[in-house]
């Protein structure tokens, strides 16, 4: 017996990236903008989407793919706010969505009647950052109940993001969260990041979020 | 679970590379970039689990940690049967 070394040097994420490119092309062919919404658990993704669907679900022809480790509770919550399809992906314990799951979910969505696809990723600030889903832009929710140093602790998530939505701002009087320092930490990791501050409960800042979504759809979309 | 998904994909890539006539693979080399978002010890643990099942026969994962955000299957070490073919 002799031992032989075979050089490979193949990217482990290559297959996912190929599938993500196919998803991106499929969405582009239908003129659909996809946004990948990511955050830690409990940052307010579902509440933000509930408010969003109630106001913009029909005008922007929004479809939602909602990922969860177990249960489809989030998808059920969202479905109560829209007549449009909310497609659940239960990952069976996996900590992120991948492009194959999104590709499969698209088979259940009426793409002809969709202009904006929001992908609610699994709540996790680590793993989802590594998986391209075919989205046009990535939005990270960063809530004021977290430490303002989260961008430094989870840099990849913020490096790969286009926008940061600072959520639950109505709680700022009650928590030791320094907004200026949080923004500084975000920009330290990714100087190109843009910010929206919202409270889905009081409605503060929601207009800016809605404007961002309106700008995101259509042939002249800028996200 | 992130690392288990990756370990399974590494196993799939290695199997694809070795083809149907899989020789005995004794080691699997993986580059885990320092900024890859992958925990090397967790990936090693998951790879050991994946490589303990057929068609693998206990190949050992060998992880390197270069600077960067890449994750690569870098090499495979296989045992060749030196007996001449009939």
HADDOCK unambig.tbl for C-alpha pairs under 7 A between the chains (distance, minus, plus):
assign (segid A and resid 1 and name CA) (segid B and resid 79 and name CA) 6.12 0.50 0.50
assign (segid A and resid 1 and name CA) (segid B and resid 80 and name CA) 5.53 0.50 0.50
assign (segid A and resid 1 and name CA) (segid B and resid 81 and name CA) 5.11 0.50 0.50
assign (segid A and resid 1 and name CA) (segid B and resid 82 and name CA) 5.29 0.50 0.50
assign (segid A and resid 2 and name CA) (segid B and resid 79 and name CA) 5.54 0.50 0.50
assign (segid A and resid 2 and name CA) (segid B and resid 80 and name CA) 5.32 0.50 0.50
assign (segid A and resid 2 and name CA) (segid B and resid 82 and name CA) 6.76 0.50 0.50
assign (segid A and resid 3 and name CA) (segid B and resid 77 and name CA) 6.53 0.50 0.50
assign (segid A and resid 3 and name CA) (segid B and resid 78 and name CA) 5.53 0.50 0.50
assign (segid A and resid 3 and name CA) (segid B and resid 79 and name CA) 4.43 0.50 0.50
assign (segid A and resid 3 and name CA) (segid B and resid 80 and name CA) 6.14 0.50 0.50
assign (segid A and resid 4 and name CA) (segid B and resid 77 and name CA) 5.58 0.50 0.50
assign (segid A and resid 4 and name CA) (segid B and resid 78 and name CA) 5.33 0.50 0.50
assign (segid A and resid 4 and name CA) (segid B and resid 79 and name CA) 6.22 0.50 0.50
assign (segid A and resid 4 and name CA) (segid B and resid 80 and name CA) 6.97 0.50 0.50
assign (segid A and resid 5 and name CA) (segid B and resid 75 and name CA) 6.68 0.50 0.50
assign (segid A and resid 5 and name CA) (segid B and resid 76 and name CA) 5.69 0.50 0.50
assign (segid A and resid 5 and name CA) (segid B and resid 77 and name CA) 4.39 0.50 0.50
assign (segid A and resid 5 and name CA) (segid B and resid 78 and name CA) 6.40 0.50 0.50
assign (segid A and resid 6 and name CA) (segid B and resid 75 and name CA) 5.44 0.50 0.50
assign (segid A and resid 6 and name CA) (segid B and resid 76 and name CA) 5.08 0.50 0.50
assign (segid A and resid 6 and name CA) (segid B and resid 77 and name CA) 6.15 0.50 0.50
assign (segid A and resid 7 and name CA) (segid B and resid 74 and name CA) 6.20 0.50 0.50
assign (segid A and resid 7 and name CA) (segid B and resid 75 and name CA) 4.48 0.50 0.50
assign (segid A and resid 7 and name CA) (segid B and resid 76 and name CA) 6.66 0.50 0.50
assign (segid A and resid 8 and name CA) (segid B and resid 73 and name CA) 6.36 0.50 0.50
assign (segid A and resid 8 and name CA) (segid B and resid 74 and name CA) 4.98 0.50 0.50
assign (segid A and resid 8 and name CA) (segid B and resid 75 and name CA) 4.88 0.50 0.50
assign (segid A and resid 9 and name CA) (segid B and resid 72 and name CA) 5.76 0.50 0.50
assign (segid A and resid 9 and name CA) (segid B and resid 73 and name CA) 5.34 0.50 0.50
assign (segid A and resid 9 and name CA) (segid B and resid 74 and name CA) 3.98 0.50 0.50
assign (segid A and resid 9 and name CA) (segid B and resid 75 and name CA) 6.53 0.50 0.50
assign (segid A and resid 10 and name CA) (segid B and resid 72 and name CA) 5.37 0.50 0.50
assign (segid A and resid 10 and name CA) (segid B and resid 73 and name CA) 5.21 0.50 0.50
assign (segid A and resid 10 and name CA) (segid B and resid 74 and name CA) 6.46 0.50 0.50
assign (segid A and resid 11 and name CA) (segid B and resid 71 and name CA) 5.98 0.50 0.50
assign (segid A and resid 11 and name CA) (segid B and resid 72 and name CA) 4.50 0.50 0.50
assign (segid A and resid 11 and name CA) (segid B and resid 73 and name CA) 6.35 0.50 0.50
assign (segid A and resid 12 and name CA) (segid B and resid 9 and name CA) 6.68 0.50 0.50
assign (segid A and resid 12 and name CA) (segid B and resid 10 and name CA) 6.22 0.50 0.50
assign (segid A and resid 12 and name CA) (segid B and resid 71 and name CA) 5.87 0.50 0.50
assign (segid A and resid 12 and name CA) (segid B and resid 72 and name CA) 5.42 0.50 0.50
assign (segid A and resid 12 and name CA) (segid B and resid 73 and name CA) 6.30 0.50 0.50
assign (segid A and resid 94 and name CA) (segid B and resid 1 and name CA) 5.26 0.50 0.50
assign (segid A and resid 94 and name CA) (segid B and resid 2 and name CA) 6.60 0.50 0.50
assign (segid A and resid 95 and name CA) (segid B and resid 1 and name CA) 6.10 0.50 0.50
assign (segid A and resid 95 and name CA) (segid B and resid 2 and name CA) 6.01 0.50 0.50
assign (segid A and resid 126 and name CA) (segid B and resid 37 and name CA) 6.60 0.50 0.50
assign (segid A and resid 127 and name CA) (segid B and resid 2 and name CA) 6.23 0.50 0.50
assign (segid A and resid 127 and name CA) (segid B and resid 37 and name CA) 6.96 0.50 0.50
